[in-house]
Amino acid sequence: MPGDDITNAELARRLDAMRRDFHEDFAEISRRMDSYVLREVYAAERQAMETRVGVLEARVKDGEEQRRTLTRWLISAVVFPCAALIVTIYFNLQGPR
């Protein structure tokens, strides 16, 4: 068919367009590759994060233990003496039997 034949100039334009498309595609692939993290870097960052999480968990556990200790101290230092005082006052108000 006469319409299927292309000229050398058209062939050159198509090849140039294809070359530009490939160049743009490879540039895009290169940009995307720059955003990826190497496996070793990922593993190191993950290990550092796990270490930080472990430290934070230990601090939370220590904080909880300190809170329990403070609660026990408050009960023994404040509540028991107040209860003893109230019982003493109650029995003193009752008078001798």
C-alpha positions as CSV (number, residue, x, y, z in Angstrom):
1,M,0.0,0.0,0.0
2,P,1.2,3.5,-0.7
3,G,0.1,4.8,2.7
4,D,2.3,2.3,4.6
5,D,5.6,3.7,3.3
6,I,7.3,6.3,5.4
7,T,10.0,8.7,4.4
8,N,13.5,8.7,5.8
9,A,12.7,12.1,7.5
10,E,9.6,10.6,9.2
11,L,11.6,7.6,10.3
12,A,14.3,9.9,11.8
13,R,11.6,11.9,13.6
14,R,10.1,8.7,15.1
15,L,13.5,7.4,16.1
16,D,14.3,10.7,17.7
17,A,10.9,10.7,19.6
18,M,11.6,7.1,20.7
19,R,15.1,8.1,21.9
20,R,13.6,11.1,23.9
21,D,11.0,8.7,25.5
22,F,13.7,6.3,26.5
23,H,15.8,9.1,27.9
24,E,12.9,10.4,29.9
25,D,11.9,6.9,31.1
26,F,15.5,6.2,32.3
27,A,15.7,9.6,34.0
28,E,12.4,8.8,35.8
29,I,13.8,5.4,36.8
30,S,17.0,7.0,38.1
31,R,15.0,9.5,40.2
32,R,12.9,6.7,41.7
33,M,16.0,4.6,42.5
34,D,17.4,7.6,44.4
35,S,14.4,7.5,46.7
36,Y,14.9,3.8,47.6
37,V,16.9,2.9,50.7
38,L,19.6,0.3,50.6
39,R,18.8,-2.9,52.5
40,E,21.8,-2.4,54.8
41,V,20.7,1.2,55.7
42,Y,17.2,-0.1,56.3
43,A,18.4,-2.9,58.6
44,A,20.7,-0.4,60.5
45,E,17.8,2.1,61.0
46,R,15.5,-0.7,62.1
47,Q,18.0,-2.0,64.6
48,A,18.5,1.5,66.0
49,M,14.7,2.0,66.2
50,E,14.3,-1.4,68.0
51,T,17.0,-0.3,70.5
52,R,15.3,3.0,71.1
53,V,12.0,1.2,71.6
54,G,13.6,-1.2,74.1
55,V,15.1,1.7,76.0
56,L,11.7,3.4,76.1
57,E,10.0,0.2,77.2
58,A,12.5,-0.1,80.1
59,R,11.9,3.5,81.1
60,V,8.2,3.0,81.1
61,K,8.5,-0.1,83.2
62,D,10.8,1.7,85.6
63,G,8.2,4.6,85.8
64,E,5.4,2.2,86.5
65,E,7.5,0.6,89.3
66,Q,8.2,4.1,90.7
67,R,4.5,4.9,90.6
68,R,3.7,1.7,92.5
69,T,6.3,2.5,95.1
70,L,5.0,6.0,95.5
71,T,1.5,4.7,95.8
72,R,2.5,2.3,98.5
73,W,4.5,5.0,100.3
74,L,1.5,7.4,100.2
75,I,-0.8,4.7,101.6
76,S,1.6,3.8,104.4
77,A,2.6,7.4,105.2
78,V,-0.7,9.2,104.9
79,V,-3.7,6.8,104.9
80,F,-2.7,4.5,107.7
81,P,-1.8,7.3,110.1
82,C,-5.1,9.2,109.2
83,A,-7.1,6.0,109.8
84,A,-5.3,5.4,113.1
85,L,-6.1,9.0,114.1
86,I,-9.7,8.6,113.2
87,V,-10.0,5.4,115.1
88,T,-8.3,7.0,118.1
89,I,-10.6,10.0,118.0
90,Y,-13.6,7.7,117.7
91,F,-12.7,5.6,120.7
92,N,-11.8,8.8,122.7
93,L,-15.3,10.2,122.0
94,Q,-16.9,7.0,123.1
95,G,-15.6,7.4,126.5
96,P,-14.6,4.7,129.0
97,R,-16.8,1.6,129.2
